[in-house]
């Protein structure tokens, strides 16, 4: 069974800031039926949810700031229930990135967040970037510290395959090593210059990623492009990526 495909709305953040309702409609017109939230752009949760509904879109997950989740996960849980999703993700939240102790402290935070979200019926996942795959002075990788020192029942991996490859690892190998701990996949492509580019136009073997997705616990695939959009339009890039991904999925 094919996994649902969503768009991480960070891709179209500039358009959303200018006109949220029109942008969400453009996302739907590009062929998406699902999204991942990345902030609400000064719109109330109730109004944003209505705009999604008006466009025929559903939210499958959201990114939340880790420090906010550490302080009080209740508002994020309330938003998830309002929108109807159960996946919440965050990224590394310490400035120090070159010492294993920083990753151990982060792991402790993520375990506490994950336990609270799990108790509320949610799934908490860690979203990687590239720096977590660099070897630290102790010889370990920060990503491995986080995964090894958190409870697999409480902390999953929202694996970003662009950043895995950018960090010097092979995405398929990392997917296989994580197995059912992968909750969602972030799909991005990389230009030969190592910049962001539309899916199907770069060097990441996304056909192999899609094929291997079924051997993980991934429940959906999320398209994202941080910058370097076609025609300086996040919506245009999102449309190209979905068209090409649809061909890959078959």
Secondary structure, 3 states (H helix, E strand, C coil): CCCEEEEEHHHHHHHHHHCHHHHHHHHHHCCCCEEEECCCCCCCHHHHHHHHHHHCCEEEEEECCHHHHHHCCHHHHHHHHHHCCCEEEECCCCCCCCCHHHHHHHHHHHHHHHHHHHHCCCEEEEECCCHHHCECCCCCEHHHHHHHCCCCCCCEEEEEHHHHHHCCCCHHHHHHHHHHHEEEEEECEECCCCCEECCCCCCCCHHHHHHHHCCCCCCEEEECCCCCCHHHCHHHHHHHHHHHHHHHHC
